[in-house]
Amino acid sequence: MNANLILLQAGNAGTMQLVLLGGMVLVFYFFMIRPQAQKAKKAKSFQDGLQKGDRIVTIAGIHGIVHKVNDDNSTLMMEVSPGSYIKVERSAISMEWSEQVNKAAATPSK
């Protein structure tokens, strides 16, 4: 009788540990993995939607305006000053910083 009771209690403890481990995996997924994947998807969508004349900022902090979207669709020409162009990868464009620059340009300064 005592041996059966000990085996039943050990089985319940193992099940409880499995449930807690599953709960931890769900917490990591919903609080870390899923938001990061959504942010990456939004950034990719932003980078794919760039057109001539958009104000952008690279992850290195270079400010400029999209001058030309190249045919290979992975690079673009960026005008950093009048008549001065650099070729940059789309993946090197920061969505957050570009949105801040565009927001600041849209609001009138006093």
C-alpha positions as CSV (number, residue, x, y, z in Angstrom):
1,M,0.0,0.0,0.0
2,N,2.8,2.5,0.9
3,A,4.7,1.6,-2.2
4,N,1.7,2.4,-4.4
5,L,1.1,5.7,-2.6
6,I,4.7,6.7,-3.1
7,L,4.6,5.9,-6.9
8,L,1.4,7.9,-7.3
9,Q,2.8,10.9,-5.6
10,A,6.0,10.7,-7.7
11,G,3.9,10.5,-10.9
12,N,1.9,13.6,-9.9
13,A,5.1,15.5,-9.2
14,G,6.5,14.7,-12.6
15,T,3.3,15.8,-14.3
16,M,3.3,19.1,-12.3
17,Q,6.9,19.8,-13.4
18,L,6.0,19.1,-17.0
19,V,3.0,21.5,-16.7
20,L,5.3,24.2,-15.2
21,L,7.9,23.7,-17.9
22,G,5.2,24.1,-20.5
23,G,4.0,27.2,-18.8
24,M,7.4,28.7,-18.9
25,V,7.8,28.0,-22.6
26,L,4.4,29.7,-23.3
27,V,5.5,32.8,-21.2
28,F,8.8,33.0,-23.2
29,Y,6.9,32.7,-26.5
30,F,4.2,35.3,-25.8
31,F,6.5,37.8,-24.1
32,M,9.8,37.5,-26.0
33,I,9.6,35.5,-29.3
34,R,6.3,36.6,-30.7
35,P,6.7,40.4,-30.2
36,Q,10.2,40.2,-31.7
37,A,8.9,38.3,-34.8
38,Q,6.1,40.9,-35.2
39,K,8.6,43.7,-35.0
40,A,10.8,42.1,-37.6
41,K,7.9,41.6,-39.9
42,K,6.8,45.2,-39.5
43,A,10.4,46.4,-40.2
44,K,10.6,44.2,-43.4
45,S,7.3,45.6,-44.6
46,F,8.6,49.2,-44.0
47,Q,11.8,48.5,-45.9
48,D,10.0,46.9,-48.8
49,G,7.7,49.9,-49.1
50,L,10.4,52.5,-49.5
51,Q,10.0,54.8,-52.5
52,K,11.8,57.7,-54.1
53,G,11.7,60.8,-51.9
54,D,11.3,59.0,-48.5
55,R,13.4,60.4,-45.7
56,I,15.4,57.6,-44.1
57,V,18.0,56.9,-41.4
58,T,20.4,53.9,-41.5
59,I,21.3,51.8,-38.5
60,A,24.7,53.6,-38.6
61,G,22.9,57.0,-38.2
62,I,23.3,58.3,-41.7
63,H,20.4,60.6,-42.7
64,G,19.2,61.0,-46.2
65,I,16.5,60.7,-48.9
66,V,15.8,57.7,-51.1
67,H,17.0,58.8,-54.6
68,K,16.5,55.5,-56.5
69,V,15.4,52.0,-55.7
70,N,17.7,49.6,-57.6
71,D,16.5,46.8,-59.8
72,D,17.9,44.0,-57.6
73,N,15.4,45.3,-54.9
74,S,17.8,44.7,-52.1
75,T,19.7,48.0,-52.4
76,L,18.8,51.6,-53.0
77,M,20.6,54.8,-53.7
78,M,20.4,57.4,-50.9
79,E,21.1,61.1,-51.3
80,V,23.0,62.2,-48.2
81,S,23.6,65.8,-49.4
82,P,22.7,67.5,-52.7
83,G,24.5,65.6,-55.5
84,S,26.1,63.1,-53.1
85,Y,24.8,59.5,-53.2
86,I,25.6,56.3,-51.4
87,K,24.4,52.8,-52.1
88,V,22.8,51.1,-49.0
89,E,21.2,47.8,-48.3
90,R,17.5,47.9,-47.4
91,S,18.2,45.8,-44.3
92,A,20.5,48.6,-43.0
93,I,17.6,51.1,-42.8
94,S,16.2,51.7,-39.3
95,M,12.4,51.8,-39.2
96,E,12.3,53.5,-35.7
97,W,14.7,56.2,-36.5
98,S,13.2,56.9,-39.9
99,E,9.8,57.2,-38.4
100,Q,11.1,59.7,-35.8
101,V,12.8,61.8,-38.6
102,N,9.6,61.8,-40.7
103,K,7.5,62.7,-37.6
104,A,9.8,65.6,-36.7
105,A,9.7,66.8,-40.3
106,A,5.9,66.7,-40.4
107,T,5.4,68.8,-37.2
108,P,6.0,72.5,-37.7
109,S,8.8,74.0,-35.7
110,K,8.2,77.2,-33.6
